[in-house]
Structure formats: structure tokens, C-alpha cells
Amino acid sequence: MKLIKAEPTVRQLELLVWAAVFVTIFFTLLPEEGLLLALSFAVINTFFYALIIYGNISVLYPRLYMPGRLAAYIVSAGVMLMAIGASRCYVILFVHNAISHDQPEEVTFQRLLNFVTAGVLIFVLSFVFRIARAYFTIKKQSEQMLLQKSEAELSLLKSQVQPHFLFNTLNNINYVLHREAPQSAILIERLADIMRYFVDESPKNKVSIATEVSFLENYIELERIRIRYKTEVSFTKRYHEGGLMPPMLLMTFVENIFKHGINKSGANSIKISLIQQDGYLHFETTNAINRQDKVGKDADRAGKGHFAPGKDGGFGLYNLEKRLALLYNAEFYLNTRESEGLFIAELKIPLS
């Protein structure tokens, strides 16, 4: 079993560095001090070196130097170095006197000064340690970003190949059905147009009004076949060919009609109006209320800014209102209401 992965983490690299420091100290002291003292001094020195380095790069530097508190940083670093240097001196001499059979050594001012001075060198090296850590962290993040970019590009290529393969398949089916079942061939063609809209047009920020209208007409024709109930649809359209609008903005209204507003026991009449006038697009749908499906639940909160998710307001209108707010801020009008047994939905948006 591998102890270290093929691509080590920053933490694993730091552990390797400290292991190298420990081994270097141990084998440097081993010829003069013997096994036990060399091992003890290696553990003590490695611990105090780590205390100085992490005390600086993890505590003092980010909390004092980075916020601009330079004086407090210098004072705190000096206090830390003196405290750690004195502690290391006392611990090392204590262990030496406890293990060694030589003459006991005493703590002197010169010895304390030497330990503190050595700590200053380790303190300076802590900045190199910090730079190395930052470098490997950034390098790791860059590699992950490149990997994610490559995966995203691959997914995009797959997402482009698969739908177009399906389009070609539908076209082949349409060709076969054209002679045997012309009506079915027309439906297949409409389905292919809808799927092409989802793949090619819906990711765009703006599409032509004509493209959006064509998408709605295809959807309506497919729904009329699905529901199998007599349905009269009147679609009034007056717009300029060059007009642009966000995609999938009108779909919620039409979808709600066929989801909630179809009376399964009788005829259905649906009126849809799309008018471009004075720089605005006016869209309105009208259908009879199907009490059995409780379509009124989406109309209980009429007016702009009153749709709630879930059973009180419906997710469709709630999500649409959030999208409109992101697109137009307050420059839109959205309203649903009941009037004389009819459910009416209105939308007014500015056109660029």
C-alpha cells in the first residue's frame, strides 16, 4: 500500500520536510551525543523549530502583520523568540543533565543568547516556508482548475454530440414516416425543432421573438395531441422581426395552461396574445378555470411580488418572478387573476 499518493498534498509535503529536518538533526548529533541524546535533541529541536515557524506564519503574520499592525508584530515576534529560545535552552539542558553522565551544565546568559539567536534564523526561514506553502497551494489549485476546465470542455463536446445525433435520428424517422404517416412525421419534426431550441437557443442571453413564438407554437401542437381533448387555441401575434427577448420566458404561462387549465369533460378554449408595442412586449394568456385541478392556487396571490413557492403559489410563477427581477429589476409587470370563470396571466417586459 502506498503511503503517499501520486500527487501529494501540501500537508504531506510539510510532513516530509519535518521528517527530513528530524533525520538531519538526529544523524548530525549521533556521533557526538549517542543514540538516546541524539534522538531526544532531534525531537526537542524539531518541535521548537515547528513552534517558531507555525507561530509566525499561522498566528503572528496573518493576525498582526497582514492587518498592518507592524509594531505589534515586531514586539510579539521578539517576545515569542525569547520565550521559545529560553524554553528550548532549559529543556535541552534538563534532558542532557538527566541522561548524560558528564558534568551537569548550567543555564547561562550566553547560552540563552545563543538559543534565542538560533531562533531568529529559524524565524527568517519561516518566511521561506510560507512562500513554499503558498506556491504549492496555488500550484495545486491551478492543476485542479485545469482539470475541471478539461472535464468541462469534454462534457460540452459530449453534450453537443449527443443531441445532434438524436436530431439526425429524428430526421431519419421523419423521412421514413413521411409517406406512411404524414401527420406523425409533422409531429416528429416539431419535436426535433423543440429539442434544437433547447440545445441551440435556450443557453443564449437573447433570442429573436420569432424564435420564441415558433417554440411556443411547436409546444402547443404537441400538447394538443397529448391531451386528446377538444382544444381551440387562438394565438394573436404582432411583433417586429428584429425584436429580441430572453429565452424560455413565456413558457411558464403556456405550460400552466396545459397542466392545470384543461377541462377533461368538455371543450377547451385558450387565448394567447403577444403584442410588441412602444418598446414593450405584452404577453397574455386566458383559459377557463379547471376547478378540479385547482388552477386558482397560482392565482390566489395576484399582483407583482406576491408569488410564493410550494402549494400556495406554485414554483413556476415564483421562479419566473425571480428571473424577471434579475433581468429587469422592477421594470416589468407580472400579474395573474380570476375573472368570470377565466384564469388570466399577464406579462409586460421592456425590449432592448
PyMOL commands that set and color helices and strands:
alter all, ss='L'
color gray80, all
select helices_A, chain A and resi 10-65+70-99+109-180+182-201+209-227+251-260+291-293+295-298+315-328
alter helices_A, ss='H'
color red, helices_A
select strands_A, chain A and resi 207-208+231-238+244-245+268-277+280-288+333-339+342-350
alter strands_A, ss='S'
color yellow, strands_A
deselect
rebuild
show_as cartoon
